[in-house]
């Protein structure tokens, strides 16, 4: 069965999809423009890394895919209707042209204005394919929804601060075509659950010329592709935490180049986000985040501070790279101190603790983080407890005067290893990552011997021939190994 995409959903469906769209937007623009938000930055020259569905002809040229395959479980009620919203970016190439004195325009590598520097750039326009279908109609051959986007060219005049025409931006989009296939099959057994299969494909017929590269294929690709699903009555089942009876069926679901998770509020099961980025069920944007920074490989605090530290010339180029990059620059420049302070972190797990018979604490105001009240007991402990409160919390090194990282030692092969000892690093696979493996056999100086609250011992070191060792030592940024990952230098030399 074939159907035609639609532009609007019923209000109730629109409201529910809006609950998941904030996270979906983060997926859509993940990696769209990376810090330092300039087209000239090396990491912004290789564009579009997530959810890219290339034309079928390009899959034989490069190790990329032309489809996403989603499978998940659902328990629809009688008469249930499924709403589907496939979202992606359609890349468009922007060139910069300068106005000529006698009329006409010429293409230039940049156009410098007072507030920005305009440069060539590949932008992304948001696209959607939306439709609804009664779940009862998805059995058998299921549903097929073809879609297409035509080629287009647009121009935007560019004026200087005095209103004089100095150039224009030319944006070109190539045509692309795709298809959404949807089907459902009931599970074996006494349950009403069904396995839902959704496939999003790029069906563009474009054939690359011998001289064309990935940039040409990207103009005809579905970029950052992901799907939102909503059941108006019934529920989806989590693939990571399904009920016991559904665990075998959930394990048999096949997902290629995408991963479906429950979306929306933590207790809801009517929404699913199938994303090219692996997420947990009910993902959410941190409430402290001041806005989209388009670079989820960093945390908001670091990005905000680094962006504020860009030079004026770097900010001019970032503003001319993309409107979204310009918005990030403006956000960082105008961020109030109290908003920036919120980005340093948040405690979400503390709760009020009272002793039996003590008066009930006042409930926290909306948005306030509950904390332990200060003691009013003369002994210094919780009210009415009679127990003294330690002078420092358990996680503070000052809480245990018997611990001294600068003087403590650990025995390794009968030798005392302490600050100042020289060792040879022998990282083990079960403890380490790829970076540690590069240090195998390197000589290092022990800076401290540390004990954690679980009784573990960690040896902080700096590598002897590291040119930045003095800076690391001054800042306390050491490398950490466990006792069975180091050998005393004299022992290693004797061997």
N, C-alpha and C positions, 0 to 999 in steps of 0.2 A: 504494500500500500504506500502511496506517495501523498504527501501533504505539502502545503505552502507555508513558509514562515510567516509569523504574525508580528505586529509591532507592539501591541499592548496586551497585558494580562489583566485578569480581574483584580480589583483593588486589594482583596485579601491576599492574593498571590504576590502582588507587587510589594506589599508590606512585609511579607515573610522573606522574600528574596533580598529586600533591603537590609535585613538583619545579617545576611552573610556577605553582602557586597563590599563591605569595608575591607575584610580580609582578602576577598577576591581581587580588589583593586591593588592591594599590595602584591599579589601574585602577578597581576597583569603588568605591573611596572617594575617588578623585581629586576634589578640590573639595567633599567632603561637608560639611565645616565649616571655614571659612577663618579664619586669624588675624585678629583677636584672639579667635576662638572664642566670640564672644558673639552671641546672636540679634539684639541691637540693632545690631550692626555693619552698615553699609549694604551691604557686599558679601555678607553672609549673608542678605539679604532676598530676593534673586533666586536661587532654589535650582536645583540640578540642570542642569548645562550639557553633560555628556558622555554620549553613548550613550543619549539619551532617545528612546524610541519611543512616540509619543503615539497616542491612539485615532484611527482613520481619519477620524472626523468633525472632528477638530481640525486636520488637515493643510490644510483649506480655509480655516481661520481664521488660521493663523500659518505661518510658513516653517519648519515642523518636519516630521519624517518618521515614518512608522509602520512602517518596515522597515529591516533591514540585509541587504545582499547580499554574500556572500563567495564568491570563486572562487580556487582554488589548484590546484597540481599534486601528484600523489602517485604513488608506485610501490609499490602493494601486492603482496605475495607471495600465492601461492595459499592460499586459506582465510583471508585476513586479515579481522580484525574491527575495525571502527571504533567508538570510544567518543566520545560527544558530551556535553558539559556546557555548557549555556547558563546564564549567571549574570546576575542583575540585582537591583536594589533595588525593593521595593514600598513606596512612600511611605505613611506613616500620619500622620495629623494628631493632635497631642497638645494638649489643652486643660488648663488648670489650674483647679481648683475649690477653694474654701475651705469648711471645715466651719462650719456655722451653729450658734450656741449651742443652739437648740431642736431640732436635728436637720436633716438634709438638707444640701445643698451649693449653692453659687452659683459661677458662672464668674467668674474674676477675671483681670486682666492679669498679675499676678505673685503669688507666694507666697514671702515672705521667711523663711528659716530661718537658724540660726546659721552653717551651713557652706556654704550655697548659696542662690541665688535662682532659683526655678523659674518659667519663662516658657513661653508657647505656642511650639511648635516642630514642624516636620515632620521626623519620623525616617524612617530607611530600614531595612526588614527584608530580610535576605538571602534570595533565592529561587534555586532551581536547577531546571532541566529536564534530566534525564539519561537516556540510553538507549544501547544498543549495537546494531549492525547488521552482518551480514556484508557486506563490500564488494560481493560478487557480486550482492546483492539491490538494489543502488542504480541499476543500469542501467534504461533504459526510463523509466517514470513516477516511479521513485524512491520515497522514503519521506515520509510526512507524520505529524507528531506534534503533535496539539492539546494544549493545557494550559489550565488556568484556576485562578484563585485567588478564593475567596469573600470577600464583605464580612464584616467582623468588628468587634467592639467589646470592649475590655478596660479594666479599671480597676485602678489601683495605689494603695493607701492611702499617705498621707504622714504620718509621725509626727515630732514634734519630738525634741530631745535627751532629754527626759524620758519618751518613749514615749507621749505623748498624741496622739491623732488630730487633725490640724490641717487636713487637706485630702485631695485625691486627684488623680491624673492620669488622664484619660480619653483613650484612644487609639482612633481609628477608621480602618479601612481600607475602601476601596471595592473592589468586585469588578472583576476584569480577566480578559481571555482573550487567548490568543495561539496561535501555530502555528509549528512548525519544519518547513521543507521541505528535503529532502536528495536529491541525485541525483549520478550520476557517469557520465561518458562517456569512452571510450578515445580517445586522441589518434591522429591519422593517422600512419602510418609503422610502422617495425619495432620500436617501443619498447612497453614494458608500462605506460607512464605513463597516467594518467587525469586528467581535469579534474573536480574535486569542486566542486559548487555547494551552498551552504548559505544559506538565507534564514530570518531570524527576523522574525516579523510580530506586531504588535499587532492583534488582531481584535475588540477590545471594541466592543460595539454602543452604548455611551453616546452620547447626543446632548446637547450643551451647551445650557443655557437662554441666553436673550439676555443676561442679567446675569452669567453665569459667565465667569471669566477663566482664565488659564493655571494658576493654583493648583488649580482644579477639575479640569483635564485631567491634571495631574501625579499626582493620586491614582489615576488609571486608566492610568498609563503604566508602561512598563518602563524603569527608570532605570539608567544606567551599564551598559548591556547589552554583554556580550562572550561569547565562546565559546572553550572549550578542546576540542581534538581530539587523539585518541591512536590510533595504529595499533599493534596488537599485533605485527604482522610486516610489514616493509616500511618505506618512508620517504616523507616529504614533501620537496618541492623548494622551495628559497628563491625568492621572487619578485624579490628584489633582487640575488641572485647565483646564478642558475640555471646549470647546465652549458650549454655552448654549443649543444648539440643542442636543448635545451628553451627557449632564449631567446625565439624567436618565440611559442611557446605561452604562456610566462610573461607576455610583453608584452600578449597578447590577453586575459588574465584581467581580468574586470570586478569591481571592488570599490566598493561604494557605502555610505558612512556607516560604514565599518569598514575595517581593514587587517590581513591575516594575516601573522604572522612566525613563524619557527621559535622554539621555546621550550625551556626546560630547559638542560642543560649545553652548552657551546660545541660539542662534537663530536657531539651527538645530533640525530637528524632524525625522531624518532617522535612529537614533540609540536608543536602549533601553537596560538598564541594569536591569535584574531581580535579586535582591539581598536578601540574608537572613537578612541583616541589613537594617533597614528603612532609606532611604535617600531622599533628596529632588530632584526635577528635575535638571538636568545638574550639578551633583556634580563635584567638582574639588579639586585637591590637592593644598594646599596653596603654592604659589610660594616661600615663605620663607623656606619651609621645606627642610632640607639638604639631606634627604634620608629616606628610610624606617626604622622605629623604631619598627614596629610590635606590637604596644601597643596603639591603638587609644583612650584608656580610659584616657590617659595622653596627655599633650601638649608637643610639641617638646622641648621647652625651659627647662621644668622641667626634662624631660628624659635625655637630653644632659648633664645637670648639675649633675644629680644624677649618671649617668653612669661615668662621669669623676671623681666622688668622690669615686668610688669603689676602694678597696685595690688591690694591685698587685695580691694577691692570688685569690681574687674574679674574677678578670679579666682573670686569667689563666683558672679557671673553666668555665667561660662564653665562652672563646674561644674554649674550648674543648667540650662544649655542642652542638653547632651547627654552621655550617659555616656562617649562617645569623647572629647569635649572635656575632660571631667573627668580622663580618663586622661592626656591630654597635659599638663594643668596639673600633675598629680602627678609625671609623668615629668620635667618641667623642674625642679620643686622638689627632686626627690631625685637629680638627675643628679650623679654624683661628678665631681670636677675632671678626673680622668684620662679619663673618657668624653667630656666636653666638649672636652678638648684634642684628642682624636682627630678631632673634626669640623672642625678647621681645615684639613684636607686630607691627602692621602696620595700618596706617590710609588710608582707600581707598575712603572715602567720601568727602574729601575736594576738593574745586574747586576754581579757580581764580575768584575774584569779582572786577569789576571796576565800576566807576560811569559814567554817560553819559558825553560824551565829553572827557573823559580821554583816553590816548593812549592805544591801545590794548596790553595786555601783551604778552611776548614771549611764544610760546607754550612750554610745558615741554618736556624734552628729553625722549626717550623711557625708560620706567621703572621708571621714576621720578614721585614722588607724588606731584601734584600741591598744593601750600599752599598760604595763604593770604600774600600779600606783606606788608612789614613794611611801616608805614605811613610816608609821607613826608610833611604833612600838619602841619603848626605851632601849630594848636590847638590840635594836637595829634590824630585826627580821620582819617578816610579814606581820600585819596587825594581829595581836593576840597570840602569836606563835611562840614567843619566848626564845626563838632561835636568833643568834646574831647574824647580821648580814655581812658577807665578806666585803673587804674594802675595795676589791676589784672583781669584775665579773669573771666567770670561769674561762672565757675565751681571751682574756687579757693576759699577756705574759707576766704582768705584775701580780697576778692572782696566786702564783706559786713561786715564792722566792727561791725554792730549791732548784728551779730550772734556769739555766744560764747558757744560752746558745753559744756565746763566745768562749765559754770555758768547759762546757760539757764534752765528753768524749764517748766513743763507742769502740769496742774491741773487734778488730778484723784480723783474723789469722793470728791472734795472740798479740797484736800490736794496737796500742792506743791511737786512735785517729781523732784529732780535734782541730780547731781552727789553726791554720798554719801548716798542717800536714800536707804532704804531697802524695797524690794518688794517681793511679792510671784508671781511666774509665772503661768499664766492661758492661755496657747496658745489655739487659736481657729482653727477649722479645715479649715476654708476658707483661713487662712493666712499661714499655716505651713506645715511642712513635718514630716515624721515619727520620725526624731531625736528630733524635738521640743516637740513631744508628750511625750517623755520620761522625759521631764523636768517639766511636769505638777505638780504643788504643791511644787516645789523646791524654796527655798529662794535665793535671789540674791541681789547683790549690784549694784546700778546704777552708771555707769562710765561716761556717757555723755547723753545729750538730743540733738538730731540732727534734723535739719530741712532740707528737700530736696527742690529742685528748684520748685517742684509742690505744695509746701505748706504742704506736709506730715510731720508727726513727728515720729521719731524712737528713741527708748530707748535702749542704749547700756548697757549691763549688764555683770557681771561675776557671776557664781554660787558660793554661799558661801562655800560649802564643796568640791569644785573642787580643787584637789591638785595642778593643774597647773594654778590656777587663777593668781598667781603672774607673771608667764611667759606670760600669755595672756595679762595681764595689761601692762607689759613692752613692748610687741610687738604690742599692740593696736588691738589684735584679739579678738573682743567681740562677744557676741550673741546679736541679735537685735530683739526687739519685738515692737508692736504698743501699744499705750496707753490703748486700751481696752483689752490687753492681760496680763496686770499686775494689781495686787491689792496691795495697800499700806500695808506693813507688819502689822502695828498696827490695821488696819481695819480688816484684815483677822483674827487676834488673837481675836479681840472683837467678831467677828461673831462666 
